[in-house]
């Protein structure tokens, strides 16, 4: 195995920071609004896993009712306390 380049190390550090921030903000079972692409309608899901780095290139999380994993950058955490007070339906 070769030694990682500075770029690869910085990429891993950036991805790990994304994963750590997402996991600190949202526990497993937390609610997110997910969008498939920029401008797409939001769809509400609950997380099935903690976020993690997929194959060294993308910070991802698995969602209940969604096949495969999704990029954490496409997930907007929803504050369940505010949501419960507003009477939102999931």
C-alpha positions in Angstrom: 0.0 0.0 0.0 1.3 3.4 -0.9 1.6 6.4 1.4 -1.4 8.8 1.2 -0.7 12.1 -0.5 -1.3 15.4 1.3 -4.5 15.9 -0.8 -5.8 12.4 0.2 -5.1 13.2 3.9 -6.9 16.6 3.7 -9.8 14.9 1.9 -10.1 12.3 4.7 -9.9 15.0 7.4 -12.6 17.0 5.6 -14.8 13.9 5.3 -14.3 12.9 8.9 -15.2 16.4 10.0 -18.4 16.2 8.0 -19.2 12.8 9.6 -18.4 14.0 13.1 -20.5 17.2 12.8 -23.5 15.2 11.4 -23.3 12.6 14.1 -22.9 15.2 16.9 -26.0 17.0 15.6 -28.2 14.0 14.9 -28.5 10.7 16.7 -29.5 7.4 15.0 -33.3 7.7 14.5 -33.1 11.5 14.0 -35.2 13.2 11.4 -33.8 14.7 8.2 -35.3 16.4 5.2 -33.5 14.8 2.2 -33.2 16.2 -1.4 -32.2 14.1 -4.4 -30.7 17.1 -6.3 -30.6 20.9 -5.9 -34.1 22.2 -6.2 -35.8 18.8 -5.7 -38.7 18.6 -3.2 -37.7 17.7 0.3 -38.7 14.2 1.6 -38.6 13.5 5.3 -36.8 10.4 6.6 -35.3 9.0 9.8 -31.7 8.0 10.0 -30.9 4.2 10.3 -27.2 4.6 11.0 -24.6 7.1 12.1 -22.9 8.9 9.2 -19.7 7.3 7.9 -17.2 7.7 5.1 -18.0 5.5 2.1 -15.0 4.1 0.3 -12.8 7.1 1.2 -14.7 9.6 -0.9 -18.2 10.6 0.5 -19.7 11.2 3.9 -23.0 9.2 3.9 -25.8 8.0 6.0 -28.5 5.3 5.6 -32.2 6.4 5.9 -35.3 4.3 6.8 -37.4 3.6 3.7 -34.6 4.6 1.3 -32.5 2.0 -0.6 -28.8 2.6 -0.3 -27.0 5.4 1.4 -27.2 9.1 0.7 -24.7 12.0 1.0 -25.0 13.8 4.3 -24.8 17.1 2.3 -28.2 16.3 0.9 -29.7 15.9 4.4 -31.1 18.8 6.5 -31.5 17.8 10.2 -34.9 18.5 11.6 -35.3 19.5 15.2 -37.8 17.0 16.5 -38.8 19.2 19.5 -39.8 22.0 17.2 -41.5 19.6 14.8 -43.5 17.9 17.7 -44.6 21.3 18.8 -45.8 22.2 15.4 -47.8 19.0 15.0 -46.0 17.9 11.8 -46.9 14.5 10.4 -44.0 12.2 9.6 
